[in-house]
Amino acid sequence: MIEHTLDRLNQLTPPSRTFTVIGTRHDALARPQLAGRSHHVLCQPASRDTGFAVFVALAYMKRWTPNAVVTITPTDHYVAPALTYVAQVKKARDIAARLRDTVVILGAAPRKPDPELGYLALGDRLVEVPQVRHVDRFVEKPCVAVAADLIGRGALWNTMVTCATVEALWDLGRATEPQLLDILDTLVPIIGTKDEEDALHWIYRAYLPVSFSTDILQRAPERLAAIEMRGCDWSDWGCPDRIESVLALRRMRALLPVRKSG
């Protein structure tokens, strides 16, 4: 999954500008897969959830390329076809480069009210870019009834594929987890010095876990915008049931006869 994710995104960003965050116990498994795909790898000294990992990575971006537009993506997602997906990510990235204060999230059309996913409740269209919608609410893992209601009102699944400038993301973190950002502000100038490793380990010991969805996105929907991913299938493969569901659908499609008219 890591290889597939990076092979897709390397079509937009070369390995020299790709930063991958991996878990403490994943080092031996991940490193061979990252070779030639991601030149910058952070093996976290501890697990502090997705938000913590994202903002530590952003501290490096703030040190190296503070004016960059960043694309954040999990590595456990299934998407097909790949070329269509890459085009969708490029569109989101181009919009983020244009709307530099806005955090742009790719949303997927829901197939069912899944209580294990996040939902983007959509607001008005942006005047500058009509295909982009304001996010009125971000609802992480609602019950089935609430999820069904959100879908009925046009909400999208959150894919967590996020595009924004470094500054827009930093401001988002400042608005939602100000203490974490204060700590990371002290890390930024230390990156690249002999004290970097000690500072990083201290931060991971000193702060509690932070979820990117629950603790960051859900707390500041007014800073978010959403674009619907069109023309491709998406599934979060974070649990075995979803993997089996996608594989079963692929097998079914392969067995169906192709009908041609004329």
FIMAR-218578 format. One record per residue: residue number from 0; residue in one letter; x, y, z of N, C-alpha, C in turn. Coordinates in steps of 0.02 Angstrom, whole numbers, plus 32768, in hexadecimal, padded with zeros to 4 digits. Layout:
BEGIN
<rec NUM,'A',<X,Y,Z>,<X,Y,Z>,<X,Y,Z>> ...
REM end
This chain:
BEGIN
<rec 0,'M',<8029,7FC4,8000>,<8000,8000,8000>,<802B,803F,8000>> <rec 1,'I',<8063,803D,8025>,<8090,8077,8024>,<80AB,8081,7FDE>> <rec 2,'E',<80C0,804B,7FBD>,<80DB,8050,7F7A>,<80A8,806C,7F49>> <rec 3,'H',<806B,8052,7F4B>,<8037,806B,7F1F>,<802A,80B6,7F2B>> <rec 4,'T',<8026,80CA,7F6A>,<8019,8110,7F7B>,<804F,813D,7F5E>> <rec 5,'L',<808E,812B,7F6A>,<80C4,8156,7F54>,<80CE,8154,7F08>> <rec 6,'D',<80C2,811A,7EE9>,<80C7,8117,7EA0>,<8094,8146,7E7F>> <rec 7,'R',<8059,814B,7E9E>,<8027,817A,7E84>,<803F,81C2,7E8D>> <rec 8,'L',<8051,81D2,7ECA>,<8061,8218,7EDA>,<80A3,8230,7EBD>> <rec 9,'N',<80D1,8201,7EB0>,<8110,8214,7E90>,<8105,822E,7E49>> <rec 10,'Q',<80CA,8222,7E2D>,<80BA,823F,7DEC>,<80AF,828B,7DF2>> <rec 11,'L',<80A1,82A3,7E2E>,<8098,82EA,7E3A>,<80D3,830A,7E5E>> <rec 12,'T',<80F2,82E4,7E8A>,<8129,82FE,7EB3>,<8162,82CB,7EB3>> <rec 13,'P',<819F,82E0,7EA2>,<81D7,82B0,7E9F>,<81E9,8296,7EE4>> <rec 14,'P',<820D,825E,7EE8>,<8223,8243,7F28>,<824B,8275,7F52>> <rec 15,'S',<826F,82A1,7F31>,<8298,82D2,7F56>,<826E,8304,7F7D>> <rec 16,'R',<822C,8309,7F6C>,<8200,8336,7F8F>,<81C6,8310,7FB2>> <rec 17,'T',<81D4,82D1,7FC1>,<81A2,82A6,7FE2>,<81BA,8294,8027>> <rec 18,'F',<818F,829E,8059>,<81A0,8292,809F>,<816F,825E,80BA>> <rec 19,'T',<8189,8227,80D5>,<815E,81F1,80ED>,<8169,81E7,8138>> <rec 20,'V',<8133,81E3,815D>,<8135,81D6,81A5>,<811F,818F,81B1>> <rec 21,'I',<8149,8169,81D4>,<8138,8122,81E1>,<8138,8115,822C>> <rec 22,'G',<8117,80DF,823F>,<8113,80CC,8286>,<8152,80AC,829F>> <rec 23,'T',<8159,80AB,82E0>,<8195,8091,8301>,<81A5,804A,82EC>> <rec 24,'R',<8171,8020,82E8>,<817B,7FD9,82D9>,<8179,7FC9,828F>> <rec 25,'H',<8173,7FFC,8265>,<816C,7FF1,821D>,<81AE,7FFC,81F7>> <rec 26,'D',<81E2,800F,821A>,<821F,8024,81F8>,<823A,7FEE,81C9>> <rec 27,'A',<8244,7FB2,81E2>,<8262,7F7D,81BA>,<8237,7F6B,817E>> <rec 28,'L',<81F4,7F6D,8186>,<81C7,7F5D,814F>,<81C2,7F95,811C>> <rec 29,'A',<81C2,7FD3,8134>,<81B5,800C,8108>,<81F2,8023,80E1>> <rec 30,'R',<822C,8023,80FF>,<8267,803F,80DE>,<8274,8024,8098>> <rec 31,'P',<8272,7FE2,808E>,<827E,7FC8,804A>,<824A,7FE1,8018>> <rec 32,'Q',<820C,7FEA,802F>,<81D7,8002,8002>,<81DE,804C,7FF1>> <rec 33,'L',<81FE,8071,801E>,<8206,80B9,8014>,<8242,80CA,7FE9>> <rec 34,'A',<8270,809B,7FE0>,<82AD,80A8,7FBA>,<829C,80BE,7F73>> <rec 35,'G',<82B6,80F9,7F5F>,<82A8,8113,7F1D>,<8265,8135,7F16>> <rec 36,'R',<823C,8134,7F4A>,<81FA,8152,7F47>,<81F4,818F,7F76>> <rec 37,'S',<8218,818E,7FAD>,<8214,81C4,7FDD>,<825A,81CF,7FFC>> <rec 38,'H',<8277,8209,7FEE>,<82BB,8216,8006>,<82BD,822D,804F>> <rec 39,'H',<8284,823E,806B>,<8282,8257,80B0>,<8252,822B,80D8>> <rec 40,'V',<826C,820B,810B>,<8245,81DC,8133>,<824F,81EA,817D>> <rec 41,'L',<8218,81F1,81A1>,<821B,81F9,81EA>,<81FD,81BB,820A>> <rec 42,'C',<8225,8196,822E>,<820C,815F,8256>,<81FD,817A,829C>> <rec 43,'Q',<81BD,817D,82AD>,<81A9,819C,82EC>,<81C3,8175,8328>> <rec 44,'P',<81DA,8198,835B>,<81F1,8176,8398>,<81B9,8158,83C1>> <rec 45,'A',<817B,816D,83B4>,<8140,8153,83D8>,<8103,8161,83AD>> <rec 46,'S',<80CB,8140,83BE>,<808D,814B,839A>,<8064,8181,83BD>> <rec 47,'R',<8055,81B7,8399>,<802D,81EE,83B6>,<7FF3,8202,8387>> <rec 48,'D',<7FDD,81D4,835E>,<7FA2,81DC,8332>,<7FB2,8208,82F5>> <rec 49,'T',<7F80,820D,82C9>,<7F8B,822A,8287>,<7F9A,8275,8288>> <rec 50,'G',<7F77,829A,82B3>,<7F81,82E2,82B5>,<7FC7,82F4,82CC>> <rec 51,'F',<7FDF,82D0,82FE>,<8022,82DC,8317>,<8055,82CF,82DF>> <rec 52,'A',<804D,8297,82BC>,<807C,8285,8286>,<807B,82BA,824F>> <rec 53,'V',<803F,82D1,823C>,<8039,8303,8207>,<805D,8343,821A>> <rec 54,'F',<8054,835B,8257>,<8070,839C,8269>,<80BB,8399,8279>> <rec 55,'V',<80D3,8360,828E>,<811C,8358,8293>,<813A,835B,824D>> <rec 56,'A',<811B,8338,821D>,<8133,833B,81D8>,<8130,8383,81BD>> <rec 57,'L',<80FA,83A7,81CE>,<80F4,83ED,81B8>,<812A,841A,81D6>> <rec 58,'A',<8142,8409,8211>,<8179,842F,822E>,<81B7,842C,8201>> <rec 59,'Y',<81C2,83F1,81E4>,<81FA,83EA,81B4>,<81EE,8413,8175>> <rec 60,'M',<81AF,8411,815D>,<819F,843A,8123>,<81A8,8484,8131>> <rec 61,'K',<8195,8499,816D>,<819B,84DF,8180>,<81E4,84F4,8183>> <rec 62,'R',<820F,84C6,8195>,<8257,84D3,8197>,<8275,84D4,8151>> <rec 63,'W',<8262,84A5,8127>,<8282,849D,80E5>,<8261,84C7,80AE>> <rec 64,'T',<821E,84C3,80A9>,<81FA,84E3,8071>,<81BA,8504,808C>> <rec 65,'P',<81C0,853B,80B1>,<8186,8558,80D3>,<8150,8572,80A5>> <rec 66,'N',<815F,857D,8065>,<812D,8596,8037>,<810D,855F,800C>> <rec 67,'A',<811C,8521,801B>,<8105,84E9,7FF2>,<80BB,84DC,7FFA>> <rec 68,'V',<809F,84BB,7FC7>,<805C,849E,7FCC>,<8066,8454,7FDB>> <rec 69,'V',<8046,843C,8010>,<8051,83F8,8029>,<8014,83CD,8018>> <rec 70,'T',<8022,838E,8005>,<7FED,835C,7FFD>,<7FF6,8328,8033>> <rec 71,'I',<7FC2,831E,805C>,<7FC4,82ED,8092>,<7F99,82B2,807D>> <rec 72,'T',<7FB4,8276,8082>,<7F8C,823B,8071>,<7F9D,8200,809D>> <rec 73,'P',<7F6A,81DA,80B3>,<7F78,819B,80D5>,<7F93,8168,80A2>> <rec 74,'T',<7FAE,8131,80BA>,<7FCA,80FE,808E>,<7FA1,80BE,808F>> <rec 75,'D',<7F66,80BF,80AE>,<7F3E,8081,80B1>,<7EFC,8088,808B>> <rec 76,'H',<7EFD,80B0,8055>,<7EC1,80BA,802E>,<7EC6,8099,7FE9>> <rec 77,'Y',<7E8E,807D,7FD4>,<7E88,8061,7F91>,<7E67,8095,7F64>> <rec 78,'V',<7E86,80A2,7F2A>,<7E67,80CE,7EF8>,<7E73,80B0,7EB2>> <rec 79,'A',<7E42,80B8,7E87>,<7E49,80A0,7E42>,<7E15,80C4,7E17>> <rec 80,'P',<7E29,80D5,7DD9>,<7E6B,80CD,7DBB>,<7E9C,8102,7DD5>> <rec 81,'A',<7EDB,80F0,7DD6>,<7F0F,811A,7DF4>,<7F16,815D,7DCF>> <rec 82,'L',<7F14,815C,7D8D>,<7F1E,819A,7D67>,<7EE7,81CD,7D75>> <rec 83,'T',<7EAA,81B5,7D7C>,<7E73,81E3,7D8C>,<7E7B,8200,7DD1>> <rec 84,'Y',<7E90,81D5,7E00>,<7E9B,81ED,7E44>,<7ED2,8222,7E46>> <rec 85,'V',<7F09,8215,7E24>,<7F40,8246,7E22>,<7F28,8289,7E07>> <rec 86,'A',<7EFF,8286,7DD3>,<7EE4,82C4,7DB7>,<7EB9,82EA,7DE9>> <rec 87,'Q',<7E94,82C5,7E12>,<7E6A,82E4,7E46>,<7E95,8305,7E7C>> <rec 88,'V',<7ECA,82E3,7E90>,<7EF8,8300,7EC1>,<7F19,833F,7EA6>> <rec 89,'K',<7F2D,833C,7E67>,<7F4C,8377,7E47>,<7F1C,83B2,7E47>> <rec 90,'K',<7EDD,83A5,7E39>,<7EAB,83DA,7E39>,<7EA5,83F9,7E7F>> <rec 91,'A',<7EA2,83CE,7EB2>,<7E9E,83E7,7EF8>,<7EDC,840F,7F0A>> <rec 92,'R',<7F16,83F7,7EF4>,<7F54,841B,7F03>,<7F57,845F,7EE1>> <rec 93,'D',<7F40,8461,7EA2>,<7F3F,84A1,7E7E>,<7F10,84D3,7E9F>> <rec 94,'I',<7ED7,84BA,7EB8>,<7EA7,84E6,7EDB>,<7EC6,8501,7F1B>> <rec 95,'A',<7EE9,84D5,7F40>,<7F0A,84EA,7F7E>,<7F40,851E,7F71>> <rec 96,'A',<7F62,8517,7F38>,<7F96,8548,7F26>,<7F76,858C,7F16>> <rec 97,'R',<7F39,858A,7EFD>,<7F16,85C8,7EED>,<7EF5,85E7,7F2A>> <rec 98,'L',<7ED5,85BD,7F54>,<7EB4,85D6,7F90>,<7EE1,85C7,7FCC>> <rec 99,'R',<7F13,85F0,7FD6>,<7F4B,85DE,8001>,<7F3A,85DD,804C>> <rec 100,'D',<7F01,85F6,805F>,<7EED,85F4,80A5>,<7EBC,85BB,80B4>> <rec 101,'T',<7EAC,8592,8081>,<7E79,855F,8087>,<7E97,8519,8085>> <rec 102,'V',<7E7D,84ED,80AF>,<7E91,84A7,80B0>,<7E5F,847F,8087>> <rec 103,'V',<7E76,8461,8050>,<7E4A,843F,8021>,<7E4D,83F4,802C>> <rec 104,'I',<7E13,83D5,8036>,<7E0F,838D,8042>,<7DEA,836B,8009>> <rec 105,'L',<7E04,8332,7FF3>,<7DE1,830A,7FC1>,<7DAB,82E1,7FE5>> <rec 106,'G',<7D6D,82E6,7FCD>,<7D37,82BF,7FE9>,<7D20,828A,7FB7>> <rec 107,'A',<7D07,8252,7FD0>,<7CED,821C,7FA6>,<7CA2,8215,7FB1>> <rec 108,'A',<7C7E,8206,7F7A>,<7C35,81FB,7F80>,<7C28,81BC,7FA9>> <rec 109,'P',<7C02,81C0,7FDF>,<7BF6,8186,800A>,<7BCD,8150,7FE6>> <rec 110,'R',<7BDD,8111,7FF4>,<7BB6,80D9,7FDB>,<7B85,80BF,800E>> <rec 111,'K',<7B92,80CE,804F>,<7B66,80B9,8084>,<7B77,80E1,80C2>> <rec 112,'P',<7B4C,80E3,80F5>,<7B5B,8108,8132>,<7B8C,80E2,815F>> <rec 113,'D',<7BCB,80E9,8152>,<7BFF,80C5,8177>,<7C11,80ED,81B6>> <rec 114,'P',<7C08,80D0,81F2>,<7C15,80F4,8230>,<7C5F,80F9,8242>> <rec 115,'E',<7C8B,80DB,821A>,<7CD3,80DC,8228>,<7CF8,8111,8200>> <rec 116,'L',<7CD4,8138,81D9>,<7CF4,816A,81AE>,<7CE0,81B0,81C4>> <rec 117,'G',<7D04,81E2,81A9>,<7CF2,8228,81B6>,<7CC8,8244,817D>> <rec 118,'Y',<7CA0,8278,818C>,<7C72,8294,815A>,<7C7D,82DF,8155>> <rec 119,'L',<7C7C,82F7,8116>,<7C82,833E,8107>,<7C3D,8358,80F5>> <rec 120,'A',<7C1E,837E,8121>,<7BDD,839C,8113>,<7BEA,83DC,80EA>> <rec 121,'L',<7BD0,83DF,80AE>,<7BE2,8413,807F>,<7BB7,8451,8087>> <rec 122,'G',<7BD8,848B,807D>,<7BB5,84CB,807D>,<7BB3,84E8,8037>> <rec 123,'D',<7BB6,852A,8033>,<7BB1,854D,7FF3>,<7BEF,8541,7FC8>> <rec 124,'R',<7BE6,854C,7F88>,<7C1F,8549,7F5A>,<7C4B,8586,7F62>> <rec 125,'L',<7C8C,857D,7F57>,<7CB9,85B6,7F5A>,<7CB0,85E0,7F1B>> <rec 126,'V',<7CAC,8621,7F24>,<7CA2,864E,7EEA>,<7CDD,8648,7EBA>> <rec 127,'E',<7D1A,8643,7ED6>,<7D56,8642,7EAC>,<7D5C,8601,7E85>> <rec 128,'V',<7D47,85C9,7EA3>,<7D4E,8587,7E84>,<7D0D,8561,7E91>> <rec 129,'P',<7CDD,8566,7E63>,<7C99,854A,7E70>,<7C97,84FF,7E7D>> <rec 130,'Q',<7CC8,84D9,7E64>,<7CC5,8490,7E71>,<7CDA,847E,7EB8>> <rec 131,'V',<7CF0,84B0,7EDE>,<7D04,84A5,7F23>,<7CCE,84BF,7F52>> <rec 132,'R',<7CC1,849A,7F88>,<7C8D,84AD,7FB8>,<7CAC,84BD,7FFC>> <rec 133,'H',<7C8F,84EE,801E>,<7CA0,84F8,8064>,<7C8B,84BB,808C>> <rec 134,'V',<7CAD,84AE,80C3>,<7C99,8477,80F0>,<7C75,8496,812C>> <rec 135,'D',<7C35,8485,8133>,<7C0E,849F,816C>,<7C1E,847A,81AC>> <rec 136,'R',<7C24,8437,81A6>,<7C34,840E,81E0>,<7C61,83D4,81CB>> <rec 137,'F',<7C8B,83C1,81F8>,<7CB3,8384,81F0>,<7C9E,8355,8228>> <rec 138,'V',<7C84,831B,8216>,<7C6A,82ED,8249>,<7C91,82AC,8244>> <rec 139,'E',<7CB7,829D,8278>,<7CE1,8261,8279>,<7CBC,8227,8299>> <rec 140,'K',<7CB5,81F0,8275>,<7C9A,81B1,828D>,<7C56,81BA,82B1>> <rec 141,'P',<7C24,81D3,828D>,<7BE2,81D9,82AC>,<7BC0,8195,82AF>> <rec 142,'C',<7B89,8191,82D4>,<7B61,8154,82D4>,<7B40,814C,828F>> <rec 143,'V',<7B26,8111,8282>,<7B0A,8103,8240>,<7AD1,8133,822E>> <rec 144,'A',<7AA6,8142,825E>,<7A6D,816E,8251>,<7A85,81B4,823D>> <rec 145,'V',<7AB7,81CE,8261>,<7AD1,8211,8251>,<7AF5,820F,820E>> <rec 146,'A',<7B1B,81D9,8201>,<7B3E,81D2,81C1>,<7B0C,81D2,8187>> <rec 147,'A',<7AD5,81AD,8190>,<7AA1,81AA,815C>,<7A83,81EF,8150>> <rec 148,'D',<7A77,8215,8185>,<7A5B,8258,817E>,<7A8C,8285,815A>> <rec 149,'L',<7ACC,8280,816B>,<7AFF,82A9,8149>,<7B02,8299,80FF>> <rec 150,'I',<7B00,8259,80EE>,<7B01,8245,80A8>,<7AC4,8260,8083>> <rec 151,'G',<7A8A,825D,80A4>,<7A4D,8278,8086>,<7A51,82C2,8078>> <rec 152,'R',<7A7B,82E5,809D>,<7A85,832D,8093>,<7ABF,833D,8065>> <rec 153,'G',<7ADE,8308,8047>,<7B12,8313,8016>,<7B59,8311,8030>> <rec 154,'A',<7B63,82F8,806D>,<7BA6,82F5,8089>,<7BD2,82C3,8063>> <rec 155,'L',<7C13,82CE,8066>,<7C45,82A2,8048>,<7C6D,827E,807E>> <rec 156,'W',<7C88,8244,806D>,<7CB8,8223,8099>,<7CF9,824B,8099>> <rec 157,'N',<7D18,8251,80D2>,<7D5A,826E,80D7>,<7D8E,823A,80C3>> <rec 158,'T',<7DB6,8248,8090>,<7DEC,821A,807D>,<7E2D,822A,80A2>> <rec 159,'M',<7E2F,8263,80C3>,<7E6A,827D,80E5>,<7EA1,8292,80B4>> <rec 160,'V',<7E94,828E,8074>,<7EC3,82A8,8043>,<7EBB,82F4,8043>> <rec 161,'T',<7EED,8317,805B>,<7EE8,835E,806B>,<7F1F,8385,8048>> <rec 162,'C',<7F0C,83BC,8029>,<7F3C,83E8,8007>,<7F37,842E,8023>> <rec 163,'A',<7F6F,844C,8033>,<7F6F,8490,804E>,<7FB7,84AA,8051>> <rec 164,'T',<7FBD,84EB,8057>,<7FFF,8507,8064>,<8016,84F4,80AA>> <rec 165,'V',<8057,84F5,80B4>,<8071,84E8,80F7>,<8053,8518,812A>> <rec 166,'E',<804D,8557,8116>,<8033,858A,8144>,<7FEA,857F,8156>> <rec 167,'A',<7FC1,856B,8124>,<7F7A,855E,8132>,<7F73,8524,8163>> <rec 168,'L',<7F9A,84F0,815B>,<7F97,84B8,8189>,<7FB1,84CA,81CE>> <rec 169,'W',<7FE6,84F2,81CF>,<8002,8508,8210>,<7FCF,8532,8236>> <rec 170,'D',<7FAC,855E,8211>,<7F78,8587,8230>,<7F3E,855C,8249>> <rec 171,'L',<7F2D,8527,8223>,<7EF9,84F9,8238>,<7F0D,84D7,8279>> <rec 172,'G',<7F4B,84C1,827D>,<7F63,84A2,82BB>,<7F65,84D3,82F5>> <rec 173,'R',<7F77,8510,82E7>,<7F79,8544,831B>,<7F33,8551,8337>> <rec 174,'A',<7F01,854E,830C>,<7EBC,855B,8322>,<7E9F,8522,834A>> <rec 175,'T',<7EB9,84E5,8341>,<7E9A,84AB,8360>,<7EC4,848A,8396>> <rec 176,'E',<7F06,848A,838E>,<7F35,846D,83C0>,<7F6D,849F,83CD>> <rec 177,'P',<7F5E,84D8,83EB>,<7F90,850D,83F2>,<7FCD,84F8,841B>> <rec 178,'Q',<7FC4,84CF,844E>,<7FFD,84BA,8476>,<802E,848F,844E>> <rec 179,'L',<8012,8462,8424>,<803E,843A,83F9>,<8065,8466,83C9>> <rec 180,'L',<8043,8497,83AC>,<8066,84C2,837C>,<809B,84ED,839E>> <rec 181,'D',<808E,8502,83DD>,<80C2,8526,8402>,<8100,84FB,840A>> <rec 182,'I',<80F6,84BC,841A>,<812F,848E,8422>,<8153,8484,83E0>> <rec 183,'L',<812C,847A,83AA>,<814B,846E,8369>,<816E,84AC,834E>> <rec 184,'D',<8157,84E7,8362>,<817A,8524,834F>,<81C2,8524,8369>> <rec 185,'T',<81CC,8504,83A2>,<8211,8500,83BD>,<823A,84CB,839A>> <rec 186,'L',<8217,8499,837B>,<823B,8465,8356>,<8255,847E,8313>> <rec 187,'V',<822F,84A9,82F2>,<8240,84BD,82AD>,<8288,84D5,82A6>> <rec 188,'P',<82A0,8504,82CF>,<82E6,851B,82C6>,<831B,84E8,82D9>> <rec 189,'I',<8307,84B3,82FD>,<8337,8480,8313>,<8341,844A,82DD>> <rec 190,'I',<8311,8445,82AE>,<8316,8412,827A>,<8356,841D,8251>> <rec 191,'G',<837B,83E8,8249>,<83BA,83EC,8224>,<83F6,83F9,824F>> <rec 192,'T',<83EB,8401,8291>,<8423,840B,82BF>,<8430,83CA,82E6>> <rec 193,'K',<8465,83CB,830E>,<8476,8390,8336>,<8443,8382,836C>> <rec 194,'D',<8419,83B3,837C>,<83E7,83AB,83B1>,<83A3,8392,8398>> <rec 195,'E',<839D,8388,8356>,<835C,8375,8339>,<8340,8335,8357>> <rec 196,'E',<8367,8300,835A>,<834E,82C0,8371>,<8337,82C3,83BA>> <rec 197,'D',<835F,82E4,83E5>,<834B,82E9,842B>,<830B,8311,8432>> <rec 198,'A',<8305,8348,840C>,<82C9,8372,840F>,<828B,834B,83F9>> <rec 199,'L',<8293,8323,83C4>,<825C,82FC,83A9>,<8244,82C8,83DD>> <rec 200,'H',<8273,82A6,83FC>,<8261,8274,842E>,<823E,8295,846A>> <rec 201,'W',<8255,82CF,847E>,<8236,82F3,84B6>,<81EE,8305,84A6>> <rec 202,'I',<81E2,831D,8468>,<819E,8331,8454>,<816F,82F4,8456>> <rec 203,'Y',<8188,82BB,843E>,<815E,827F,843D>,<8150,8266,8484>> <rec 204,'R',<817C,8273,84B2>,<8170,825F,84F8>,<8141,8291,851B>> <rec 205,'A',<8144,82D0,8507>,<8123,8305,852D>,<80DA,8310,851B>> <rec 206,'Y',<80C4,82F8,84E0>,<8081,830B,84CA>,<8055,82CE,84BD>> <rec 207,'L',<8014,82D7,84CA>,<7FE4,82A1,84C1>,<7FD2,8298,8477>> <rec 208,'P',<7FB5,8260,8463>,<7FA1,8255,841E>,<7F70,828A,8404>> <rec 209,'V',<7F75,8298,83C3>,<7F4A,82C8,83A1>,<7F31,82A8,8361>> <rec 210,'S',<7EEF,82A4,8358>,<7ED2,8289,831B>,<7EC8,82C1,82E8>> <rec 211,'F',<7EDD,82B6,82AB>,<7ED6,82E9,8277>,<7E8C,82F6,8269>> <rec 212,'S',<7E63,82C2,8269>,<7E1B,82CB,825B>,<7DF6,82E9,8296>> <rec 213,'T',<7DFB,82C8,82D1>,<7DD3,82DC,830B>,<7DEB,831C,832B>> <rec 214,'D',<7E2C,8322,8335>,<7E48,835A,835B>,<7E5A,8397,8330>> <rec 215,'I',<7E60,838D,82EF>,<7E73,83C4,82C3>,<7E3A,83D7,8294>> <rec 216,'L',<7E29,83AB,8265>,<7DF7,83BD,8232>,<7DB2,83CA,824F>> <rec 217,'Q',<7D9D,83A0,827E>,<7D5A,83A7,829A>,<7D51,83E7,82C2>> <rec 218,'R',<7D87,8402,82DC>,<7D83,843D,8307>,<7D82,847E,82DF>> <rec 219,'A',<7D95,847D,829F>,<7D99,84BC,827A>,<7D80,84B4,8232>> <rec 220,'P',<7D40,84A0,8229>,<7D27,8495,81E5>,<7D26,84D5,81BC>> <rec 221,'E',<7D24,850F,81DD>,<7D22,854E,81B8>,<7D61,855A,8190>> <rec 222,'R',<7D97,8536,81A0>,<7DD6,853E,817B>,<7DDD,850C,8141>> <rec 223,'L',<7DA9,84E2,8138>,<7DAD,84AC,8108>,<7D81,84B8,80CB>> <rec 224,'A',<7D96,849B,8093>,<7D6D,8497,8057>,<7D73,8451,803C>> <rec 225,'A',<7D41,843C,8016>,<7D40,83F7,7FFD>,<7D34,83F6,7FB2>> <rec 226,'I',<7D54,83C6,7F91>,<7D49,83B9,7F4A>,<7D39,836F,7F43>> <rec 227,'E',<7D04,835F,7F1E>,<7CF0,8319,7F17>,<7D1D,82F5,7EE5>> <rec 228,'M',<7D37,82BC,7EFA>,<7D5F,8292,7ECE>,<7D31,826E,7E9E>> <rec 229,'R',<7D3B,8278,7E5E>,<7D0E,825B,7E2C>,<7D34,822B,7DFE>> <rec 230,'G',<7D10,81F8,7DE7>,<7D2C,81CB,7DB5>,<7D59,8195,7DCE>> <rec 231,'C',<7D5C,818B,7E11>,<7D86,8155,7E2B>,<7D68,8139,7E6B>> <rec 232,'D',<7D79,80FA,7E78>,<7D63,80D8,7EB5>,<7D94,80E8,7EED>> <rec 233,'W',<7D78,80F0,7F29>,<7DA2,80FC,7F64>,<7D89,80D2,7F9E>> <rec 234,'S',<7DB9,80B6,7FC5>,<7DA7,8091,8001>,<7DDF,8097,8034>> <rec 235,'D',<7DCC,80A3,8072>,<7DFC,80A3,80A9>,<7E07,805B,80BE>> <rec 236,'W',<7E43,8042,80B3>,<7E52,7FFC,80C2>,<7E6F,7FF2,8109>> <rec 237,'G',<7E55,801B,8136>,<7E6C,8016,817B>,<7E50,7FDB,81A1>> <rec 238,'C',<7E21,7FB7,8183>,<7E06,7F7C,81A4>,<7DFB,7F44,8170>> <rec 239,'P',<7DFF,7F05,8184>,<7DFA,7ECD,8155>,<7DB8,7ECA,812E>> <rec 240,'D',<7D80,7EDE,814E>,<7D3F,7EDB,812C>,<7D3E,7F04,80EC>> <rec 241,'R',<7D5C,7F40,80EE>,<7D5B,7F6A,80B3>,<7D88,7F4D,807C>> <rec 242,'I',<7DBF,7F2E,8090>,<7DEA,7F0E,805E>,<7DC3,7ED6,803B>> <rec 243,'E',<7DA2,7EAC,8062>,<7D7B,7E74,8045>,<7D44,7E8E,8018>> <rec 244,'S',<7D24,7EC5,802C>,<7CED,7EE1,8004>,<7D06,7EF8,7FC0>> <rec 245,'V',<7D3E,7F1C,7FBF>,<7D59,7F34,7F80>,<7D70,7EFA,7F53>> <rec 246,'L',<7D92,7EC9,7F71>,<7DAA,7E90,7F49>,<7D6F,7E69,7F2C>> <rec 247,'A',<7D3A,7E61,7F54>,<7CFE,7E3E,7F3B>,<7CDF,7E64,7F01>> <rec 248,'L',<7CDC,7EA7,7F06>,<7CC0,7ECF,7ED0>,<7CEB,7EC9,7E91>> <rec 249,'R',<7D2D,7EC9,7E99>,<7D59,7EC1,7E5F>,<7D50,7E7D,7E3E>> <rec 250,'R',<7D48,7E49,7E66>,<7D3E,7E07,7E4A>,<7CFC,7E03,7E24>> <rec 251,'M',<7CC8,7E23,7E40>,<7C87,7E23,7E20>,<7C8A,7E47,7DDD>> <rec 252,'R',<7CAB,7E80,7DDB>,<7CB0,7EA6,7D9D>,<7CD7,7E7E,7D68>> <rec 253,'A',<7D0A,7E59,7D7E>,<7D32,7E32,7D4F>,<7D09,7DFA,7D30>> <rec 254,'L',<7CD7,7DE1,7D54>,<7CAF,7DA8,7D3C>,<7C74,7DBE,7D12>> <rec 255,'L',<7C60,7DFE,7D17>,<7C26,7E15,7CF1>,<7C37,7E1A,7CA7>> <rec 256,'P',<7C0A,7E05,7C7B>,<7C18,7E0A,7C34>,<7C15,7E53,7C1D>> <rec 257,'V',<7C3D,7E64,7BEC>,<7C3D,7EA7,7BCF>,<7C0E,7EA8,7B94>> <rec 258,'R',<7BDB,7ED2,7B97>,<7BAA,7ED6,7B61>,<7BBA,7F11,7B33>> <rec 259,'K',<7BBC,7F03,7AF3>,<7BC9,7F38,7AC2>,<7B8B,7F41,7A96>> <rec 260,'S',<7B79,7F7F,7A8B>,<7B41,7F8D,7A60>,<7B57,7F95,7A18>> <rec 261,'G',<7B28,7F8A,79E9>,<7B37,7F96,79A3>,<7B4E,7F57,7980>> 
REM end
